[in-house]
Amino acid sequence: MIDHVRPAQLADWIAAQQGAGTPLVLDVREPWELQTASVAPQGFELLTIAMGDLPARLDELDPARPIACLCHHGVRSLRVAVFLAHQGFERVANITGGIDAWSCEHDSGVPRY
């Protein structure tokens, strides 16, 4: 199952993952996007792997660890979340609205693009 979490709800989702290890926010945007805007880890670890590179780097992820996927608006990250769920990852969320919503709902210091 894939959870759908707005940026404003991420802290609650992280708290609900207690006992499953430190949650990971997997940012699947392209390098140029990361240079434009990025999030600061707060209660989670941050890992950046572009969506197209993920299949080759899947072994870097722990299937038992809670993972919330992030992109620009939430479309790519949802595709990645579905991919991870099909690969046996059990605690997967999509950050609905992406980094754009993150800027609007959670941290206005993150630039919008």
Contacts in CASP RR format, 6 or more apart in sequence:
PFRMAT RR
TARGET T0000
AUTHOR 0000-0000-0000
METHOD contacts of the structure
MODEL  1
MIDHVRPAQLADWIAAQQGAGTPLVLDVREPWELQTASVAPQGFELLTIA
MGDLPARLDELDPARPIACLCHHGVRSLRVAVFLAHQGFERVANITGGID
AWSCEHDSGVPRY
1 85 0 8 1.000
1 92 0 8 1.000
2 78 0 8 1.000
2 81 0 8 1.000
2 82 0 8 1.000
2 85 0 8 1.000
2 92 0 8 1.000
2 93 0 8 1.000
2 94 0 8 1.000
3 13 0 8 1.000
3 92 0 8 1.000
3 93 0 8 1.000
3 94 0 8 1.000
4 93 0 8 1.000
4 94 0 8 1.000
4 96 0 8 1.000
5 13 0 8 1.000
5 68 0 8 1.000
5 93 0 8 1.000
5 94 0 8 1.000
5 95 0 8 1.000
5 96 0 8 1.000
6 95 0 8 1.000
6 96 0 8 1.000
6 97 0 8 1.000
6 101 0 8 1.000
6 105 0 8 1.000
7 95 0 8 1.000
7 97 0 8 1.000
7 98 0 8 1.000
7 101 0 8 1.000
7 102 0 8 1.000
7 105 0 8 1.000
7 106 0 8 1.000
8 105 0 8 1.000
8 106 0 8 1.000
10 25 0 8 1.000
10 44 0 8 1.000
10 68 0 8 1.000
10 95 0 8 1.000
10 106 0 8 1.000
11 42 0 8 1.000
11 43 0 8 1.000
13 23 0 8 1.000
13 68 0 8 1.000
13 93 0 8 1.000
14 23 0 8 1.000
14 43 0 8 1.000
14 44 0 8 1.000
14 66 0 8 1.000
14 68 0 8 1.000
17 23 0 8 1.000
17 66 0 8 1.000
17 91 0 8 1.000
20 64 0 8 1.000
20 65 0 8 1.000
20 66 0 8 1.000
20 91 0 8 1.000
21 65 0 8 1.000
21 66 0 8 1.000
22 43 0 8 1.000
22 44 0 8 1.000
22 45 0 8 1.000
22 65 0 8 1.000
23 43 0 8 1.000
23 44 0 8 1.000
23 45 0 8 1.000
23 65 0 8 1.000
23 66 0 8 1.000
23 67 0 8 1.000
23 68 0 8 1.000
24 44 0 8 1.000
24 45 0 8 1.000
24 46 0 8 1.000
24 47 0 8 1.000
24 61 0 8 1.000
24 65 0 8 1.000
24 66 0 8 1.000
24 67 0 8 1.000
24 68 0 8 1.000
25 39 0 8 1.000
25 41 0 8 1.000
25 44 0 8 1.000
25 45 0 8 1.000
25 46 0 8 1.000
25 47 0 8 1.000
25 67 0 8 1.000
25 68 0 8 1.000
25 69 0 8 1.000
25 70 0 8 1.000
25 95 0 8 1.000
26 47 0 8 1.000
26 48 0 8 1.000
26 49 0 8 1.000
26 61 0 8 1.000
26 67 0 8 1.000
26 68 0 8 1.000
26 69 0 8 1.000
26 70 0 8 1.000
26 77 0 8 1.000
26 80 0 8 1.000
27 34 0 8 1.000
27 38 0 8 1.000
27 39 0 8 1.000
27 46 0 8 1.000
27 47 0 8 1.000
27 48 0 8 1.000
27 49 0 8 1.000
27 70 0 8 1.000
27 71 0 8 1.000
27 99 0 8 1.000
28 48 0 8 1.000
28 49 0 8 1.000
28 50 0 8 1.000
28 51 0 8 1.000
28 54 0 8 1.000
28 69 0 8 1.000
28 70 0 8 1.000
28 71 0 8 1.000
28 76 0 8 1.000
28 77 0 8 1.000
28 80 0 8 1.000
29 48 0 8 1.000
29 50 0 8 1.000
29 51 0 8 1.000
29 70 0 8 1.000
29 71 0 8 1.000
29 72 0 8 1.000
29 76 0 8 1.000
29 99 0 8 1.000
30 50 0 8 1.000
31 50 0 8 1.000
33 72 0 8 1.000
33 99 0 8 1.000
33 113 0 8 1.000
34 48 0 8 1.000
36 111 0 8 1.000
36 113 0 8 1.000
37 99 0 8 1.000
37 103 0 8 1.000
37 110 0 8 1.000
37 111 0 8 1.000
37 112 0 8 1.000
37 113 0 8 1.000
38 46 0 8 1.000
38 48 0 8 1.000
38 99 0 8 1.000
38 110 0 8 1.000
39 46 0 8 1.000
39 70 0 8 1.000
39 99 0 8 1.000
39 102 0 8 1.000
39 107 0 8 1.000
39 110 0 8 1.000
40 46 0 8 1.000
40 107 0 8 1.000
44 68 0 8 1.000
47 60 0 8 1.000
47 61 0 8 1.000
49 57 0 8 1.000
49 60 0 8 1.000
51 71 0 8 1.000
51 76 0 8 1.000
51 79 0 8 1.000
51 80 0 8 1.000
54 80 0 8 1.000
54 83 0 8 1.000
55 83 0 8 1.000
58 87 0 8 1.000
61 67 0 8 1.000
61 84 0 8 1.000
61 89 0 8 1.000
63 87 0 8 1.000
63 88 0 8 1.000
63 89 0 8 1.000
63 90 0 8 1.000
64 90 0 8 1.000
64 91 0 8 1.000
65 91 0 8 1.000
66 91 0 8 1.000
66 92 0 8 1.000
66 93 0 8 1.000
67 81 0 8 1.000
67 84 0 8 1.000
67 89 0 8 1.000
67 91 0 8 1.000
67 92 0 8 1.000
67 93 0 8 1.000
68 92 0 8 1.000
68 93 0 8 1.000
68 94 0 8 1.000
68 95 0 8 1.000
69 77 0 8 1.000
69 78 0 8 1.000
69 80 0 8 1.000
69 81 0 8 1.000
69 84 0 8 1.000
69 92 0 8 1.000
69 93 0 8 1.000
69 94 0 8 1.000
69 95 0 8 1.000
70 77 0 8 1.000
70 95 0 8 1.000
70 98 0 8 1.000
70 99 0 8 1.000
70 102 0 8 1.000
71 77 0 8 1.000
71 80 0 8 1.000
71 98 0 8 1.000
71 99 0 8 1.000
72 98 0 8 1.000
72 99 0 8 1.000
72 100 0 8 1.000
72 113 0 8 1.000
73 97 0 8 1.000
73 98 0 8 1.000
73 100 0 8 1.000
73 101 0 8 1.000
74 94 0 8 1.000
74 95 0 8 1.000
74 96 0 8 1.000
74 97 0 8 1.000
74 98 0 8 1.000
77 94 0 8 1.000
77 95 0 8 1.000
77 98 0 8 1.000
78 94 0 8 1.000
78 96 0 8 1.000
81 92 0 8 1.000
81 93 0 8 1.000
81 94 0 8 1.000
84 92 0 8 1.000
85 92 0 8 1.000
95 101 0 8 1.000
95 102 0 8 1.000
99 110 0 8 1.000
100 112 0 8 1.000
100 113 0 8 1.000
102 110 0 8 1.000
103 109 0 8 1.000
103 110 0 8 1.000
103 111 0 8 1.000
103 112 0 8 1.000
104 112 0 8 1.000
END
